């Protein structure tokens, strides 16, 4: 399968966090949501690389917005999951359901 038709687990986790955060999805909030949900820590640099890769694949779109309550610095970059990203998330979730169907806890013991 071509790479654009598959999500890695990391891609999936980031896209879910961006979906949950909705209008508040910028690097710091994504990093915090990821840690809250998975207890995984991701450096800012690694996060930006991953977000850029998702953007290049057309799975997220980036927009810059300045915040009048925030003094100085550059405008924040906000992220939103595209229609293609949502479709791949749905396909990934369905694949997980099929994969785990009929797998009992006893098999994992």
N, C-alpha and C positions, 0 to 999 in steps of 0.2 A: 504494500500500500504506500502511496506517496505520503511524505511527512505531513502535508497539509491536511490529510484526512484523519490524522491521529493526534491525540493529546497525550502528552506525558503527564504523569501524576502531578508534577510541579506546575505545568500549564493549567491543569484542572483546578488545583488549589488556588492559584492566583486569580483565575477567571471567576471562580465562585466568590472569592473575597470581593472582587470588583463589583459583581452583581449585587451582593449583599449591601455594600457601601453606597451604591447608587450614585447620587450626586456628590458624595463626599469621598470619592475614590482618588486620592493622591498618594504619592509614595509612602509618606509616614503612616497614613491611616491604613493603607493596604498592608504594610509591614506589621502594624499592631493587630489588625484583624487576623492575619495569618498566624501570628503567635498565639492569639487568644483561642483560635479554633484548633490549632494543631500542635501547639507548644514548640514549633520549629522557629528558629531564629534565622533570619536572612539579612545579610549585610546590605546596606543601602546600594553599594556598587553592584552586587549580584542582582538585586531587585531591579535596578534600572536596566541592566543588560537583558534580563528576562522580559521586562515590559517592552523594551525596544524590539525584541525578537517577536513578541506577540503582535506588536503594531505592524512590523514588516510582513507578517503572515496575514494581516488583515483581520485579526481576531479581536483587537481592541483599537479604539481610536483615541487620540490624544488631543486635548484642547488646553490652551493656556488661559488662565483667568487671574486677574489681579484681585486682591482682597483689600478693600479700603480700610479694614480694621488692622491690617498687618503692615507694619512700617518697614520700609527698605526691602532690599532683596529683589530677587526676580519673581515674576508671576509664577504661581503654582501651575504644575501640569496635572490635569485631571484625566482620568481614564474611564472609558465606557466600553462595555462588551458590544461588539458589532453583531449583526444578524448572523454572520458566518460563525462567530464565536459561540453564540447561543445554540446554533444548530449542532456544532461539534460537541458542546457540553451535553446536549440531549442524547446524541449518539453514544457518547462515552458513558453516560448514566445507564442507557439501555444495554450496552455491552457488559457493564458491571453486573447488572441484574441477571443477564443470561449466564454470565460466567459463574456467578455464585449460587444460581438456582440449584436446589437440592444438595447443597453442601451443608452438612450439619455441624454443630459444635463438636460432636464426638469425633468427626473426621479430623478436626484440628487439634484434638487433644494429644 
